[in-house]
Amino acid sequence: MKKTILGFAVLGVYGIYSIGVRHQHPTIAPPSSLQGTKLNSTLAKTSSSAGGSGSSGSSAPPSKPKGIYRDGTYTGSVANAYYGNVQTAVTIRGGRIVDVKFLQYPNSHSTSVYINEQAMPYLKQETIQAQNSNVQIITGATFTSEAFIQSLQSALAKA
């Protein structure tokens, strides 16, 4: 009888712990070019082993060289980010990327909103800085980052 009660108590504590862990918000590490001195050590190893190339790790073809885009606003294709879709619009002025907007992004769950509120500014800033789709994948927002890159590549292909 005591073993049964103890067993249920252990299961109850584990269940409560699991629920608490599941509802915690994940930590997102910004790309190395935006993080400064607080660089995530895992991201630092990845960046240094990549030779500083800024590669996103995807097998997509390389983007166009800087400054050869046609002026205008181009809408990318809708890309699946597992928890929702991502679609971007890129604004080009003077042959350069000046703005990136998210037309769609995963926002149906509070965790998705939290993650994307942190990841989207970094993805936008890094795209403008790189002037192409070779941006770092944001740790903790991998699906959104990969879908962002895919949609961005299709928009830049039109430019």
C-alpha positions in Angstrom: 0.0 0.0 0.0 2.8 2.4 0.9 4.7 1.6 -2.3 1.6 2.3 -4.4 1.0 5.7 -2.7 4.7 6.5 -3.1 4.6 5.5 -6.7 1.6 7.8 -7.4 3.3 10.6 -5.5 6.4 10.3 -7.7 4.3 10.2 -10.9 2.4 13.2 -9.7 5.5 15.3 -9.0 7.0 14.2 -12.4 3.7 15.2 -14.2 3.6 18.6 -12.5 7.3 19.1 -13.4 6.7 18.1 -17.0 3.9 20.6 -17.4 6.0 23.4 -15.9 8.9 22.7 -18.2 6.8 22.5 -21.3 5.3 26.0 -20.6 8.6 27.7 -20.1 9.7 29.9 -23.0 12.8 28.8 -24.9 15.9 31.0 -25.0 16.8 32.3 -28.5 20.4 33.0 -29.2 20.8 35.9 -31.8 23.2 35.5 -34.7 26.8 36.1 -34.0 26.9 39.4 -35.9 24.2 40.8 -33.7 25.1 39.3 -30.3 28.4 41.1 -29.5 30.1 39.8 -26.4 27.3 37.6 -25.2 27.9 35.1 -27.9 26.3 31.7 -27.4 29.2 29.3 -27.3 27.4 26.8 -29.5 26.8 29.4 -32.1 30.4 30.6 -31.8 31.6 27.1 -32.6 29.3 26.8 -35.5 30.3 30.2 -36.9 34.0 29.7 -36.5 33.9 26.2 -38.0 32.0 27.6 -41.0 34.9 29.9 -41.7 32.8 33.1 -41.1 31.0 32.5 -44.4 27.6 33.5 -43.0 26.1 30.3 -44.5 22.7 29.4 -43.3 23.5 25.7 -43.5 20.8 25.2 -46.2 21.6 23.6 -49.6 20.0 26.5 -51.5 21.8 28.1 -54.4 23.9 31.2 -53.5 22.2 34.6 -53.7 22.8 37.3 -56.2 25.9 39.6 -55.5 25.3 42.9 -53.7 23.7 45.8 -55.5 22.2 44.0 -58.5 18.6 43.8 -57.5 15.9 45.8 -59.3 14.1 48.4 -57.3 10.6 47.5 -56.0 8.9 45.3 -53.4 8.9 41.6 -54.1 6.8 39.0 -52.3 8.3 35.6 -51.5 6.6 32.3 -51.7 4.8 30.8 -48.6 7.1 28.4 -46.8 6.1 25.9 -44.2 7.7 26.5 -40.7 6.1 23.4 -39.1 4.0 25.5 -36.6 2.7 27.8 -39.4 3.7 29.5 -42.6 6.3 32.2 -43.3 6.0 34.6 -46.1 8.2 37.7 -46.7 8.2 40.8 -48.8 11.5 42.5 -49.6 11.9 46.1 -50.5 14.8 47.1 -52.8 16.0 50.7 -53.4 19.1 51.6 -55.3 19.7 48.0 -56.0 20.0 47.2 -52.2 17.7 45.5 -49.7 16.3 48.2 -47.5 13.5 46.4 -45.7 12.1 42.9 -45.1 8.5 42.4 -43.9 6.9 39.3 -42.6 3.5 38.9 -44.3 2.9 35.6 -42.5 4.6 33.9 -39.6 3.6 31.2 -37.0 1.5 33.0 -34.4 -1.3 30.6 -33.4 0.4 29.6 -30.1 1.8 31.8 -27.4 5.2 30.1 -27.6 5.3 30.7 -31.4 4.5 34.4 -30.8 7.2 34.7 -28.1 9.8 33.0 -30.3 9.0 34.9 -33.5 8.9 38.3 -31.7 12.5 37.7 -30.8 13.7 36.0 -34.0 12.1 38.2 -36.7 14.0 41.4 -35.9 17.3 39.5 -36.0 16.5 37.8 -39.3 15.4 41.2 -40.8 18.5 43.0 -39.6 20.9 40.3 -40.7 19.3 40.2 -44.2 19.8 43.9 -44.6 23.3 43.7 -43.4 24.2 40.7 -45.6 22.3 42.0 -48.7 21.3 38.5 -49.6 19.6 35.4 -48.1 22.8 34.0 -46.5 21.7 34.6 -42.9 22.3 32.7 -39.7 19.6 30.3 -38.5 18.4 31.6 -35.1 18.9 29.0 -32.3 15.5 28.2 -30.9 13.7 29.4 -34.0 15.1 26.9 -36.5 11.9 26.2 -38.4 11.0 29.9 -38.7 14.6 30.7 -39.8 14.6 28.0 -42.5 11.2 29.0 -43.8 12.3 32.7 -43.7 15.3 31.9 -45.8 13.3 29.9 -48.3 10.7 32.7 -48.7 13.4 35.4 -48.9 15.3 33.5 -51.6 12.1 33.3 -53.8 11.5 37.0 -53.3 15.1 37.9 -54.2 15.0 35.6 -57.2 12.2 37.9 -58.6 14.3 41.0 -57.9 
